[in-house]
Amino acid sequence: MDKNYLPFHANPSKPKFVVPVGAVDAHCHVFGPAEEFPYHPKRKYTPCDASKATLFELRDHLGFSRNVIVQASCHGTDNSALLDALKNAGESARGVAVVNPNISDDALKLMHDVGVRAVRFNFVKRLVDSTPRSVFLDIADRVKKLGWHIVVYFEAPDLEDLIPFLNELNCTIVVDHMGRPDVTKGVDHEDFKRFISLMENNEKIWTKVTCPERLTAQLPKNGQLPNYSDVIPFAKLLVEKFPDRVLWGTDWPHPNMKSHVPDDGQLVDVIPQIATSEILQKKLLIDNPLSLYWND
Ligand code: 0GY
């Protein structure tokens, strides 16, 4: 693990908010363990190992029933740890892979059989070297045939440039972490308005109202973790405006956090502040993820 890397919370609290039965944590990762599933030689960071067993314990502790496990950049295009977790989880997990353009149809089919339902295109410069958009478009054409969708990860300043590409993909797209807004600018800033109009203009675009811990500008104070009140308006607005196109996840084990180690129980307690009715909570935590990841 990198020097200064913050490992995940060792003892997360039990949330006060009781999630509805069948709820899905739709954004989380498994890392290693490195001895069994080595990290990619070209990775930009080396995390703390975060095994499938620990992820499944956390799922149960928080009251969730299912996980969507997302391949992270530290494993590159080697999806072995992800596929191993999916095989062990059976119907209780689905996956989002990162693939090479030269992957065979047979390998894609094997991934499908263990529960992969999407590929992730990462545009975050600190995490990956850039990939030509034509390569991504080719991958998208191939996985669409399996009924998969595309998960994209980018930061707000890159959105304007990416809009033509996102529209060209012409399939369901899930944008990680609300397009990573700079929350200090507020929900009325042009950057967030651009993201809202993207979702208004393209009904195939969904988003994960995730990562208050990553997006907040708050710092721990007097031994108290941030309450994420600066991120809540962004997520709440999206949940209310696009109730059928939002997903929620813990983002465990929270790679590359610098400011603090989030308490996953407290993150769950943010849910009723962004989805304020039982109807919205059920869409966010059950109906929406099931329709995308457990629809066959
Ligand atoms: C996340 C966030 C991060 C890392 C990755 O692929 C990755 O390595 O996704 C990050 O550092 O922002 O999505 O959990």
Residues whose N, C-alpha, C, O or C-beta is under 5 A from the ligand:
A	BS01	0GY	Q71 A72 S73 C74 L127 D251 P255 N256
